[in-house]
Amino acid sequence: MKYAQISLVVAACLLPASAGADIFDSRPDLRFCVAGMLGGFRNGLEERACAKYFDLPSNYHFACARGVVRGFPSRIDRAACVTFFEGQAAAAKSAYVRPQ
């Protein structure tokens, strides 16, 4: 136990002060938007604001992925997810490719 405490003190002294800080510490609005993107937004206004300011992907990508892993609540939900991803695939196929 004593060796563990000593190693923690040594590690704390050797690490720079900003090692634990990241962009989410300085930008709580970005943290909120990423959490909403992954877990779902409470309303459409929050989702639209986050999409406008941070250019994050739709939360529906993650909702569909959860449905694929855990199962969809209904056939309609599954069909909506299939339609969504078919649209995304079509958009990707016709997207602009920047020249090298």
N, C-alpha and C positions, 0 to 999 in steps of 0.2 A: 504494500500500500504506500509506503514511504517513497519507494522508487517511482511509482506512478505519479505521485504529487510532484516530485522533483522534475520528472520528464515533462509534465504539463507546464511547470514554471519556465523551464528552459525553452520549450516550444513557443510559449507566449512571448518570451523575450526575443526570440529569433525571427518571428513573423512580423512583417511590416504592419503598421496600424490599419491600413486600408484593405487588408486581405479579406476581412469579413464583409466589407462594404461592396455593394454592387449597384447597378442602375435602379433596382427596385427600392433600395433604401433612399435614394435621392428623388425618386419619381413615384409617389404613392398613387398618382392618377394612372400611370402605366401599369403598376401592380394591380390596381382595381380592374383595369381593362383586360389584362391577361387572365386574371382569375375568372372574370366573366366569360371570356372566350372559351376557357377550358370547362368551366362548370355551369355556364348558362347565366344569362343576364336576367334581371328581375323584370325589365320592361324594354320595349323597343327603343325608347329614347336613349337609354344608356348604350345600347348596342350601336345605334347610329352615331352617337357622339364619339365612341371609341373607334369606330370604323373611319370616321372623318379625320380624327386627330392622329391616329397611330397606324393606319393602313394594316390592320390585323385581319386575318382570314375570318370567315363566318364561323360562328359557334356551331352551325349545323354540320360542319365536317366532323366535329367531335361527337355530336349527338348521333350521327349515323354510325360512326365507329363504335360507340357504346352499344348501339342496337345490333351491330354485327356480332359483337363479342357476347353480349348478354341476352340477345333476343329482342325482337321488336314487339311492342305492345299489340300491334294489329297488322293485318296485311296492307292496309292503307299506308301505315307508317313505313313499312318496308318498300312499298311501291314509290312513295315520295322520295325515299333515300336513293333508290335506284335511278329515278328520274333526275335527281339532283346531280348524282355522280356522272350520269351519261352526259348531262349538260356541261359539266366541268371538263369531261374528257374531250368533248367536241370543241370547247373553247381552247383547250390546250393544243389540240391538233391544228387549229387555225391561228394560233398566236404568232406574233411577230418574233423572229429570231434575229437578234442583233448580229451584225457582221463582226468577225474577229479582227 
